[in-house]
């Protein structure tokens, strides 16, 4: 059997109604030298039958079933182990690619002057299916990618094309960090390799209230992110503003989740970690006005920033 240049991995769980859109966006790629591995994380709906219909039409489509793990990290790891391509691309089952996505990323790999290049990302569109709002999220400019990744996970799995060999160096996705396993992976990669980006929206991310990342709320998410901080403590010690921003984010999550005192503690610790960074002072002051005022200001800020979430 001929080895494909790219292995595409779609982890899926009970998304038979959304999965066809993702699969079609792969099969409609202008770059055709790929295999598609749909890794079913224990679905009990019609997922198997949906994939089977595509397999009848295209021999590049493969199906792997596994026991449910409760997150995307495990099925992604299963896909990586089975992948045969030189490059690996991930696509979440509720996202969609533009037709030239893989072609443009493979071309950038070929012409990039960056040494030790591991990953090529791209810009993407956030689309809220509930309110119809659309916003482009642009790829970051050149700079300290590690610092940016310590601050926030701006790189979606669905926009990343990676050299398969890098997983031999940094390992697979850490299943203890779900739902933030992608940020942990990118931090591990950024310490050893370079990233590059196609500054063009080549992926559509749909926000619909069923996203896996939306089901892990507040306390659970903070706990996973704190684990990532401890795992990469030396990196955060070298980037105090990134650590301060994370604590400020934890404060916002705690406040929206209803724990005002915990939120203020996070804001205070954010100030202590980087006392010269002014935004944490603002968050602490606004939190004193109460949850209603804070969330109203947060909502206005999101609108100004082009955030499409409700």
N, C-alpha and C positions, 0 to 999 in steps of 0.2 A: 504494500500500500504506500502510495506516494506521501511524503511528509509535507503538510501544508506550511506556508510561511507564518500564518497567524492562527492562533487558537482563540476563539471567542467563547467566553464562559458566561452563561446566564443562570444565576442561582434563582430558584423560584419556590414559592410556597403558597398554595391555594390561590393562585392568580390566573386561573384558566381563562377568565374573561379579559384579562389585560395582556397575557403572554403573547397572543398572536401578533399584536402590534410590534412588540420588541423583536420577535423572530423575523417578521417581514422586513424590519429596518436593517437587519443583518443580511438577509438574503438579497436585498436590493442594493447592496454596496457595489460601487463601481470597481472596487478591489475584490477580486473573486477567489484568490488563493487562500482560503481559510477553511477551518473546520468549526462547527458550532456545537458546543457541548451544553445541553440544558440539564442542569443538576437539580433534580426535584428533591426538596428537603422534607419528604414525607407527606406530600399533599394527599388529601382524601377527596378532591374534586375531580374534574375531568382533565387534569393536566396531562396525564399520560396519553389520553386519546387525542388531545390537541396537538401534541408533539408528533404523534404517530402519523397524523394527516400530512404534516410537513415532511416527515421522513419519506413518505410515499412519493413526494414530488422532488426531493433534493437529497442526494446521498451524503451531502456534507453535514447533515443534521444528525447529531447523536443525542441519546437520552440516558441519563444515569439517575437511578432512584436510590435514596438513602433514608435512614431513620431520621425523624425530625430532630433538629438541634436547637431551634428557637432563635436563629439568627443567620445572617448571610455568610459569616466567616467560615463555618464548617463546609458548606457546599462549594464555596470558592476554593477552599483547600483541596477538596476532592477533585474539582475541575483542574487545578494546577497539576496535581499528581498524574492525571490522565492526559493532559495536554501534550501535543506532539510538535507544536509550532515553535518557530524561532522567537516569535513575539506572542504575548498574551494580552487580550483585551477583555475587560469585564463590562457587562451590561445588566443593570438591574431590570427585573421583569416588568416594571412599570415605567421605564424610560424608553427613549427612542432615539436612534441615530439618524443624522442626515446622510444622504447617499455617499458623499465623498469623505466621510469621517476617517475610515481606515486608510484610504489612499493618501490623503494629505498628511496623516501622521507618519506613515511608513516613509513617505518622501522626505519629511523633515528629519527623520532618523538618518536617512541616506546623505543628506547635505549638511547636517549640523556640524559645526566646528567644535562643539563642546566635547571635551575628553571625558571618558567614563560616563557616557550618557545612558541612563537607565530607563527613563520614563518620558514620554511625550504626552502632554495633556492638551486641552483646548478650551475655548470659551463654551458656554452653554446657555440655554434659555430656561428660566424658571416659568412654568405655566400653571396657574391656579385654576383647576377645572371648576371650582365652585363660584369664583367671582369673575373669571375670564381675564384676569390681569396677567400680563406677560412682561418679563424683565430679563435683559441680557446680563449675564455674569461674565465679565471679561477675565481672560487669563492674566495672571500677574506679570508685571514687567520683570526684566532681569534684576537681580538683587539677591539678598540673603533669603533663599527659599526656606532654609531650615528655620530661621527666626519666624517667618510668616506662618509656617506649618505649626510651630509651637503655639502661636497665638490662636489660630483657627484652622479648621479643616476646609480649605477652599477648593480642594481637588476631589471631585466625586469619583468613585470607582468607575462609573459609566463613561468618564471622559479620558481615562488613562489607558495608554498602550505601553507595555513594559517588555523589556527583554526577559525571556524566560529564565535565563541563567542567573539573574540577580537573586532569585528565590533560593538558589543554592548557597548564597552568601548570607542573606539576612533572615532566611527562614520563611515559613508560611504565616498566614494571618493568625494573630493571637486570639484564640476563641474566648479568652477571659476578659477581653476588652469590648465585647459587643455591647452597645451598638456603635462604638467608636473605634472599631478595629481598623478602619481605613486610615484614620489619623495616626494611629500607632505605626502602621506599616509605612506611611509616607515619611514619618520622622526617622524611622530606622533606615530607610533608603537614602534620605537627604544627608545623613551623616557619612555616607560612603560614596554616593553617586551624584550626578548632575541631572537636572530636569530641564526640559524645554517645552515650549507651548506654541500651538497654532492659535493665533489671536483671531479666531473666527468661530461663531457658534456652530458646532457640529453635533450637538446633542440636545435633546429636549428632556427636561426633568419635570415630570408632572407632580404637582402637589394636590392631593385629593383627600387627605385625612386618613388614608390607609397606609401611608408610608411606614416602613418598619421603624425608621428613626423617630416617628411621631408616637409610637406606642410605648416607648421607654421614657417615662416622664421624670423630670426633676431629681428626686432622691437617687433613683437608680442610675440616671445619666451622670450625675455629679460623682457618684461612687466610682463609676468606670473611668471617668476623666481624672479623678484623683489618683487612681491606680496607674494611669498612663504617666501622670506627672512624676510619681515616685519611680516608675520604671525608667524614666528619662531625666532623673533628678539632676545629673551633671549638666545636661543641656539647659535646663531651666535655671540652674544656678548661674550659668553664663549669660542668660538673657532675662534679667529681672523684670523688664517691662512686659515681656511675653508672659511671665509668671503672674505679674500684677493683673494683666488683662484677663487671664484665666480665672483668677479669683473674683474679679469684677463680674465675669460671666456667671460664675457660680452664685454670686449674690443676686443677680437678676433672676436666675432660675429659681432660687429659693424664695424670692419675693413673689414671683408670679405663682409659685406653688403654695403660697400662703404662710410661709414661715418668715415673718418679718425680722425677728431677732437674729436668726441664722443669717439672713441676707445682710444685715448690718455688720455682723461679725466678719463676713467675707469681705465687705467693702473696707472695713477697718484694716484687715490683714492685707488687702490689696494696696492700701496706702502705705502700710509699713514696709512692704516688699519693694516699692518704688515710690518714695515720698515726693519725688520730683515730677511724677506723672499726674497731671491735674484731673483727669476725667473721673478717677475713683472718688475724689472729693465731691464732685458734682453728684455722682450716684448716691453717696452717703447722705448728702443734704436733701436730695429729692426724696429719698426713702423715708425721711422724717415726716414728710407730708402725707404718708399713708399709701397703701397699695393702689387705691383708685387713681390718685393723681399720678403715681409712678407709671402705672400701666397705660394711662392716657398719653403721657409724654412719650413712653416707649412706642406706642402705636403711631404717634405723629412722626417720630424719628424714623420708623420703618417706612412710612409713606414717602418721606423726603428721600430716603436712601433707595427707593425703588423696590422695597421688599414686597412680594406679591402675596404673602401669607395673610389669612383673615385676621 
